[in-house]
Amino acid sequence: PLPHDAPIPLGKFATLTHCVDANLCHDMLTGHFVTSILTLINKTPGDWYSKKQNTVKTATCGSEFVAARTCAEQAIDWRNCLRHLGVPICERSCMFGDNESVVDSSTRPHAKLHKHHLALSFHHVHEAIASKIVSFYHIPGDINLANILSKHWGYQQVWHSLRALLFWSGNLSVLMGDAEDA
């Protein structure tokens, strides 16, 4: 729902883009996954989030759903924050994730989840998509910008992604892959 006490939006529209990922067994001692989310506001990094998940999952799909739920919650928060600042925002935020099964099951209207412990995360993401708050797209893992936040990197491995992010000039679809085809 739109906030009733937000000022009239003025200026150019802001586009919100969120890259999300979960890193398998980031912490080898506890087995916890790490959720990483990179938020771009008009192609400019606005927020980055990297946190160990509270529960241990036995499969990547479960941790990716938890990460997608966190990302959907952050997308809603960012949209409300910008609205209260009087910034006009595009109709939907774009979410990019590299787990194809999570993206597919979240975006299909009649999809059902058979694992009860993931139901809340699944339904929260599904509702955000159905409410036209976000659109969720699959991108290959090697170009997912959230990987910068979730994995142990050296300078040489991450510089290509960082350079494209920090010194961007051109079309965002080049940076993110061709999401329109997804």
N, C-alpha and C positions, 0 to 999 in steps of 0.2 A: 504493500500500500504506500501511496505517496504521502509524505509528511504534510500536514495541514498548516504548519507554522513556518514553512520554508519561504524565503524571499522569492520574488519573481526572478527567474534566471536571466542573466544578461551575458552578452559576449558570445564567443565561439563555442561550439559544442566540444565536449571532452569525450574521448573514446577511452574506455578502460579495457585493458588486456591483461589476463592473468595466465601465467604459466605455472603448472602444478606437477609435482612428482613426489614419489615416495621411494626411498632408497632401501633396498633389501639388506637386512642385517647390518646396518651402519655401525651399530654397537655390538661387537662380537661377544662381549661378556654377558649382556642381558638379552640380546636378540631383538631389541627394539628397532623399529623402522624410524626413519627421519622424514618428516613432511617438509617439503620446501615449496614455497610459493613466491613468485616474482610478479609484482604488479606494475604495469606500465600505464601511465596517464599520458595520452597523446605521444606515445613512443618514448617517453622519458621515464626512467625508473622512479617509481614513487614509493615503493615499499618492497622489502624483501623479508621473508619469514622462513626460518629454518629451526625446527624444534623436534625433539624426540617424541614419538607418539607415546601415549600413556599406557597402552596395552601392547602385548606381544601378539602378533598375528602369525598364523602358520602358513599363510599364502600371500603372494604379492597382491592379488585382487583385493583382499580385505584391507590391506594398508593403503592401496590406491583409492579405495572408496572413502576411507577416513580422510585422506589428503584432499580428495575432491570436495567432501563436505566442508572441511575447513576453508577451502578456497571459495566455495559458494557463500559461506557465512561472511568471509572477508569482502567479497564482491558486493554483497548487500550493504555492509558497513561503509565501504568506500562510496557507494552510490548515495547513501543517506548523508554522509559527511559533505560531499560535494554539493548536494542539493541545498543543505543548510548554509553553505557558503555562497549560494547564489550562482553556481556554475551550471549551465545547461549540459546535460549528459545525453549521450546516444541512447536509443531505446534499449539495447541489450549490451551487456558486457560480453567479451569473448574469453572463453576459458580454453586453454590448450593443455592436453595431457598425452602422455605417450603409452598408456595402457589401452589398447584397442577394445578389449572386452568391457572395460569399465565405461569407456565413452559410448560404445554401442548400446549397452544395456541401459545406460542413463538416458539416452536420447530417443529410444524406441517407446512410443506411447503405451503399448500394451506389454512391456517387459515386466517380468516377475522375477523376484529374487528368492531363491530357495534356502538361503542361509539366514536364519533368524538373527544371528548376532551382528549382521551387517545391515539389517533392515532399516534402522534409523538413518544411517549415512546414505544408503541408497535412496530412500524416500525424500530426504532433504535435498539431495542433488536433483533428483527427478522433478520435485516441486519447483525448484528454482528455474529449471529449463522450461517446464510447462507454464510457469507464470511469466515467461519471456523476460526474466531478469538477466539470464546468461544464455549463451549458446556454447555448447561444448564440442570441441573439435579434436580429432586425433592428429598428432604429428609424430614423426619418427623420433625415437629417443636421442639420437645423436645431434639433433638440432633443438631439443627442448632446453630453453634457457634456464629452467628451474634446476637442471642438473648441476649448474654452477654452484648452487647452494647446498646440494644434498650429498655430494661425493667428495672424497679426498682427492684434490687436484694438485698438480704441480703447475707452474707458470706455463710451460710449453703446451700442456694439454688443454688449458682453459683460455689461453690468450685469443684464439680465433673467435670464440663465442663472446668474450668480453669486448674485444675490439668492435665486433659488429654491433654490440649493444650500446657501448659508450660513444662510439664515433659513427653512429648510424647516419647515412645520407641516402635517401631513396624510399622505396616502397617497403612497408612493414611486412608484406607477404613474402618478400625475398628473405627477410630476416627469419621469419617463422616458417618458411616453407609455403607452399601454395595451399593455404587452409580453405580456400574457396572450393577446391576440388574435393575436400573431405566430406 
